[in-house]
C-alpha cells in the first residue's frame, strides 16, 4: 500500500503556485478552481501550461515515480498512469 501522506509531503521545486509541497500545490489548485469558477483554466490554472509536469517532477525527485529529466530539469519521461494513481490517491487522502 502506498503512503499517500508521504506523497503529499514531497517537496516541490520552483512552481507557478509557489507551493512548498505537493499538498500545498493541490490545495492551491483547488482554491484557484473555487475562486475562478467557470473562468478556471484547466490548461493554465496558474498562468502557464505544463502545470502537471511541476507535480511530476516532484514525484520523480522524491523517488515516488520513475522518470527522467532533461538537461534543463524538465520532465522528459514519466509513467503518467502511475503518476496519476499516486496523485489521485494523494487527493483522496486530503
N, C-alpha and C positions, 0 to 999 in steps of 0.2 A: 504494500500500500504506500502511496506517495504521501509525504508530509507537505500538504499544501500551505500550511502556515510558514514553512521554510521557503517555499516558492515566493510567497507574498513578501517576505523579508529580504529577498535578494536585492542587493544594491543596484541602482540604475546608474548608468553613465550619464553624460550630458544628454538632456532630452528637452523637448519643447514644453513639457508640463512642469519643468523644474522640480520633478519628484525625486526623492532620495531612494525610494524603494518601489518595487512592483506594486505593493499595496497602495502607496501614495499615488502612484500613476493611475491605477484603476479607479481610485476614489475621485481623482481629478477628472478623469474621463467621464465618469457618471455625473459628476457635478456639472460639467460642461454640457452634457446632453440635457440635463434637467433645466439648466439656465437658458439654453438656446431653443429648446423645444423643437418645433418643425424647422427652425433655421439651423439646426445642428448639421454639420458636415461630416458624414462618416468617412469621407475621403481626406479631409483636412480638419480634424477636430481642434487642433492647436495651431492651425495656420499653415502647416506643411503636410505634404503627403508622406507616405512611408512610415507613419507613426507606429505601426505594428513592429517594424524592424527594431525600434528602440527597446521594446519589451523582449523581442527575440534575442537581441544582443545581451541583455541581462541574463536570460536563460542560458545562453552559451557561456558567458563569462563566469556564471555561478556554477557551471558544471551540471545543470539540471537537464539540459538537452544538447545532444551533439550537434555540432555545426562548425562552419568555418567563417572567418572574417577575411576581407580583402586587405590589401596593404594600407588602406586608409581607415581601417577599423569598422567598415560597414559589413553587414551580414552578406555573405556570399552564398552560403548554403545552409539550410536547416530543414529538418523533418517537420514540415508545417503541421502535419497531422498530430505528431507527438506534442509539439508546442501548443497546439490548440487544446489538446486534452489537459495539459498542465495548467493552462490559463483558465479554461472552463472550470476545472477543479478548484483553482485558487479563487475564482469569482464566487463559486458556491460556498466557499469557506468564509468569505467576507460576511 
